[in-house]
Structure formats: C-alpha cells, structure tokens
Amino acid sequence: MQGHIRKRGRKWCVVVDIGRVRKTDRDGNPVLGKDGKQLMVRKQRWYSGYERKQDAADALPDILKQGKSGAPRKRARDVQEYLVDVWLPAIKVRLRPATYDSYKRTIERRVVPRIGGIRLRQLAGDDLNRMYADLLERGGRREQGLSLRTVRYVHAIVRKALQDAVRWNLVHRNVAEQADPPAQRRNRSAINTWSKDQLKAFLAHVADDRLYALWHLLASTGMRRGEALGLSWDALDLDAGRVTIRRALVTIGYKTQFAETKTDRWRSVQLDARTVEALREHATRQAGEIEAAGEAYGDPEHPQLVFCAEDGARLHPDRVSKLFAAHVKASALPRIRLHDLRHTHATLALAAGVHPKVVQERLGHASITLTLDTYTHASPAIDAAAAEQIAALIA
C-alpha cells in the first residue's frame, strides 16, 4: 500500500493507493471492455482537511499503517456519527457487556443530545466545557444536576473516544485534553458502613428471611452483589468451607446475563462456620422448593443457582437491592446500600487487624493500593485501633 500528499482547494490531503479493482456500474454489475473482459480501475482513498502540507505529511505514515491494522474505514462527519456508528461498534469486542452498555447509554443520553450535531473536526474544548456545565446543572432526570463523579465519567468516555479518533487519523488532536472537566473533590466520608453491632442487629433482624443466607454471605465475604447472584452450587465446597467466584449476574438494559467477574479472574474465598451453616440451611429450604415445583423448577440454562426465586428463576439484581433496602428500613438501622455491606466487611476486617493483602484477595481488588486507598481512611475504628497500638508502643 502506497500513498502521497496532494493539495485540493485550500486544504492538503493524504491520498492512499488501494490498488486496482474490478470496475462495476451503479448496480454492482461488472463493466466489460471491448474484448469482453471486466475492466480494472485504480482505486484511491482520500483523507482530507489538513491545514498545512506538513500536517498531511506527518499523518501519511500513520494512515498507511492504519490501512493494515483494521481501523474503521467509515468516515464520520459529526460527533454523533463518529460515536454511534464508528467508535461504539469498533470497541464493542474490547469491552465487557455491562461496560459497553454503560458507554452506549451515556453517549446516547448525555453526549449526543448536547454535542452530537457538531462536525467532528470542528469540535473544540469549549464545546465540551459547555456540555459539562449543562450536565452539572440539569443533566439528570427532571432536569436535576448530575454529580461530579458522573460528569467526570462522561469526560472519560469522550476523551477515550477522541483518543481513538486521533489514532485512526479522523482528527488531528484530542480536544478533550484541552477541556476542563469538573475537578473531583475527594469526599473521604462518602463510604457508609455499619459497626459490628449494627451488622449483628441486621442479621438478627433478617434471620427468618428466605434469603438470609445471601445477606449473611455478602456480609461475611465482601462479595459483590452480582457475584453472589451468579453463584452455582458447584462453586461451593461446604465441607472445605470455600467458595470459588467464577462469574457474575449483571444487567444489560435491565435484562440479566452472566458475565466474567469484574477483574476477569476467578478467586477462592474461605467461609466461616456460621456462613457454611446458613448455606446448608438454605440448601435444605431450596430442596423443598425444587420438590414442590417439580419439572417447572429452574433456569433452563443455569438450573443450579444458589440464590434464585422460589421457581428457580434468576433474581434480578435491582430487585435484590430493593429487598435489602426494605429490610434496612424495617430494622430502623442507619440507611446503607446493599453494596455497602461489602464496604462494611472490608472496614471491619481491617479494623480487626486482618492483613490488607488478605482483604484485597477476598474482595477481588486488582491491587492492594486500591484496597488501602479506599478503606484505610473510611472507618474511625481503624484510626482508633491504630492510635491505641501506637500508644501501647510508646508506653
């Protein structure tokens, strides 16, 4: 594949020679010569819009490389066409289904309505800044403002998309690098947790609940909601007291599907005796439900789910969160989210002196840095324990 630069009008262009191809008419029929053979024509691809000759010359090597790398060939005129028709299809195979769905919904709901009509090559940092300001002011439901974290997430997606556009030579520079997204103010009290007494009170409150084993498992292991709902009985070894976390039940457009865990790796977590006992009692109750339902029981694709509806169907993660919220409200305990059981597990473990590396492995964090940065400041109990230990050393 060869190429050269050429001026057309006021702009410079990169012209890539694709080679000789068979000539066809508008309907795709072959065009024949006088000798009855199909005519061959020279085919070129033009990449236009460079202000300077040097810009086009600098882009030529990358464009030639792009032609061999499988980068998208579709040329996008405006931001919406690039994001929806070019970028999202190109990156879909690289992302987890839930991540792709999140990107798609964010682009369709937050980005396209505000900057979708701007020509891709004319997009500027100021356009992004105005979008961020509008999102902060009225970007949510009923025109309520979005949080700083959500707007920064929008910025991260746009920056990543434009970086790919630069790599594919659709634009000259990533204007998101010149934009000013709202600064992230670190709120070190954002993590809500229960004390050990409050957690005990909650477990006592739900002791007779059909899903008691689920609440107990989440509190005692720090598993994610989707990981627990994706568990099958073959992932549990109750005699050895271990659970192997292999997958998660996630939602894509409110529909459930099984996916890899967040870090794309399996992990094995030790269970305590009380959790094992709760799971055994849950298995006994489930056996009765299976007998009562007969052949109608179970998810045809995944019939051995540990936590499911009485007929064996999958439990929707959002429904489980609502059930938890109802139990918390009825218990009169401080309001926390279901995910905060995971935070509670981590802070209680660290406050009890469990090594951070062990906590990291149980939680399935990619690195111990994330564990320490997230939790060591989050619980006054950890700070109090440290104060007493230091005082004891000094004494």
N, C-alpha and C positions, 0 to 999 in steps of 0.2 A: 504494500500500500504506500503510495507516494502522495505528496501534496505541495502546494506552493501558496504564496500570498498574492492578492490582487486587489486593486482599488476599484470600487464600484460606487459612483457618485461621490459623496463626501466621506464615506466610510471605507475602511480596509476589511478585507475578507480573507478567510482561510479556505482554500479550495482543495478538497481531497479527491484523488482519483480512485474510484471504486473498482474500475476495470471495465472490460467490455461485457455487455449483457445482451440478451436477445431482445429485439425490438418488438413491441406489441402495440395494438391500437387501443383506443379508449375502453373497449370492451374486454381487453385482455387477449385478443386473438393475435396470433403471430403475423408479422408483416413479412411478406416474401419478396425477394428480389426477382429480376428478370430470369435468373437461372433456376427459379423455383425453390431456392434455399432461403431459410429465415435470415433476415438482415441482423447484423450486430451493430450496436451503438456504444459509444463511450459514455459512461455514467460518472457523474461527479456529485459530491455533496458540498454545499456551501455553508460556511459558518460566518455570519456577517455581524456588523455592529461595532467593530473596533475603531476607536477614535484615532489611534496612531499606528503607523506602519510597524513600529517596534512592538506594540501590544500584540498585533497579529502574528509577528514573527516569534514572539515568546510563547504564544499559545499553540503554534503549529506542532511541536513535538508531543505535547500532551494530547492533542486531538488525534494525532496518528496512533498514539498509544491507546487512547480511548476506543478507537475503532476495533482494536484487537482484544479489548478487555470485557466486552459485552455490556458496556454502559448503555443506558437508554438512548435510543435513536430519535424518539419523538421530541420535537422542538416545542417548547411551551411559550405561549405569548404572554399570558398574565400569571399572577401568583396562584390563582385558583387552579388553572390548568396544570401548572407545574406540580403543585402539592397533591392534587387529587388524581390526576391522570398519569403523572410521571413518577413522582417521588414515592408515594404510598405503594403502588404496585411493585416498584423496584426493590423496596426494603422489606416487603412482607415476609419473604423467606428467611430474613435475618432475625426476625423478632418473635418473641413468644406471642401466642394468640391474644392473650389479655393485654399485652403491651401494644400490639398493633391496633387493637380495638380502641384503646385509650388514645393513641395518637390520632386515629381516624375521627373519633368523636370530638376531640379537642380542635382539630383543624376545621371540621365542618361547623361546629357550634361557636367557636371563639375567633378563629382566624379569618376564614373565608368571608363571613358577613362584614368584616371591617376592612380588609386589605385585598380581598380576592380579585377585585377588578383592576388593580394596579398592574401595569406591564412589568414583567419580571425584571427586565434590565433597568427599569426606572425606579424600582423600589429603593427607598432611602431609609437611613436610620431614623429620621424624623417621623416617617410613616409608622415605624414600629413603636416609637415612643408614644405617639398619639393612641395607638391601639392599646398599649399597656395602661395608659391613663384612663381610657374608656372602660377597660376591663375592671380596673380597681374601683371605678365609680359606679358602674351599672352593668357589669358583665354577667351577673348571675341571674337566677330566677327572680321574676318580679322586679327586675332592674336593680337588684341589690348588688353591692360591690363584691368582687371576688377577693380572696385572701392573697397576701403577698406570695405565699408559697405556690398557689395555683397560677398566678400570673408569671412567676419565675419558671414554672413548668412549661407554660406556653412559650416563653422565650427560649427555653432549652430545645424544644421541638423545632421552632423556627430556625434557630441557629444551626442545628444539625442538618436540617433540610437544605439550608442555603450553603452549608459547607459542602454537601454533596453536589449542589449545583455548580460550585466553583470547580470541584474535582472533575465534573463532567463537561466543563467549559461552556455551561449555559449562561453564566455570569462571570464577570471579571474578579469580583471581590465579594466577600461575605459582609453585607451591610449590617448584619446583626452584631458584628464585632464593634461597630460604631454606635450602636444603640445603647440606651441607658435603662435597663430593666430595674424595677424597684429593688432596693437593697434588702437583703434578708436580715431582718433583726432577729437575732437568736434568742428565743424565749426558753430559758432553762427551766421554767416551771410548767412547760407545756405537757409533759408526760404525767398523766393521772394514774395513780396506783392506790391499792388498798394496803393497809397494815396487815400483819399476820392475823391479828384478832378479827379484823373486818373480813378477811378471806375465810377464816374459820366460820364466822357467823353466816356468810353467804352459803357456804357448802352445807351448813346445818339447815338453812332455810330451804334448799332445793333437794334435800336428802330423799324425798319421796317422788321427785320428778322423774319422768320416764327417761330423760336424757341426763340424769345425774352423772353417769359415767363420763359423758362428754365434758361437762363443766369441770369435773374432777381432773380429767386428763389434761385439759387445757391449762388448768391452774398448776398442776404438778410437773408439767414438762415444758411449758412455754411454747407449745406447738402453735403454728398459725391456724386460723380457722379452716382454711381450705385444705390444709394438710390433714387435719383431723377428720374432716368430712370425706376425704378421699381414701381413708384407710380401709383396707380389706382385712378379713380375719387372718389371711395367710401372711400378713405383715406383722402379726403379733405372735410372740412366743411367751405365753403367760407362765410357763414352767420356769423359763430362764429370766422372766421379768424384763423383757426387752421389746421395743417396737422399732421397726425399720420404716423410715419415712421415705417413700419412693415417688409419690405423686401428690397432686393437689386437685381439689374440685374448685374450678374457677367459673366466673360468669362472663360470657361474651354476649353483650346486648341482652342481658337478663337470662339468657339461656345458659345452662350449665354444661361444662365439658371437663374432662380430665386433662391435666397438663403436667409437665415436669415441675419439680419444686422450683422455688424462686432462684436458687443458686445452681440449678441443673445438676445436682448431685444427691445421691442417697446419703442418709445419715441414720445411725442407730442410737437410740436413747434408752437409758436404763429407767425402769419403772420401780417405784417403791411398792411395798407390800399392800398398802391401802388402795392404791390405784389398781393394782392387779386384782384385788378383791372386788372392787367396783366393776371392773370389766368382766369378771366371771359372773357376777350377778346380772349384768347387762346381757351377757350371752344366754343365760337361763331364760330371762324375760323374752329375748328375741326368738328363742326356740319355740316358746309358746305362741308367739305371733306367727311364725312360719307354719306351725301346725294348724292354726286357726284359718289362715289364708289359703293353705293348700297350694295348688298349681298357680294360683293368681299372684303368689308372692314373688317379689324380687324385681330388680332391674335386669332385663334380658341380657344386657352387655356386661353388667357388673353385679352378679347376684349375691355376692358375699360381702357387702358393705357392712362395716361395724356400726355406723350411725346412719340410720335411714328412717323413713316413715314406717308406720305400722304395716303397710302393704309391701315394704321393701323398696319403694321408690326413693330416689335421691332426695336429700334435704337441701332445699335452696339456701345458699349461704346467707342471703339477705333475711330470709325468714328466721334462721337461727339467731342472727343478731337481734332481731325484734323480740324473739322469745327471751333472750338474755336480758334485754332492756326491761321487759315486763317483770322479770324476776327481781331485778335490782330495784325497780320502783316499789314493788310489793315488800321488799325486805327493809325499806327505809334506810338503806346504806347510802353513802355518797355515790352519786351517779358516775359511772365509768362506762367506757365502751367495751365490747367483747374483746377487742384487740388489746385492751389494757390489762387483761388477765396475763397476757404474755409479758407486758412490762412489769406487772406485779411479781411474776415468777422470777424475772431477772433481778429486780432490785432486792427482793427478799433473799435470793441466793447470794448475791454479792455482800449484802449486809451480814449474812451468816458466816462469811469468810470463805465461801466457795471460790476456788481459783477462777479468775476471769477467762482463762483458756477453756475450762470446763463449761462455763456458762456460754461461751461462744459456740462451742460444739453442740451443746444442747439446743440452742436457738437456731443454729444453722446459718449464722452470720458468715459472710465471705472472709472477714478478717477480724482479728481481736481488736483492732483500732476502732472499728465501728461499735463494738460492744462497749468498750471503755468510754468512747466519746458520747454514747447515747445514755448510759446508765450511771456512771460513777458520780455525776452531779445531780442525778434526778431524785435521790432519796435522802432525806435528812438522817435516816437511820444509818446509812453508810458513813456519813460525815461524823455522826455521833460516835459510832464504833471506832472510827479512826482516832478521834480525839481521846477516847479512853485508852486505846492501845498506846498512843504516844505518851500520854500522862503516866501510864504504868512503866514505860521505859525510863522516863525521866526520874520517877520516884525510885 
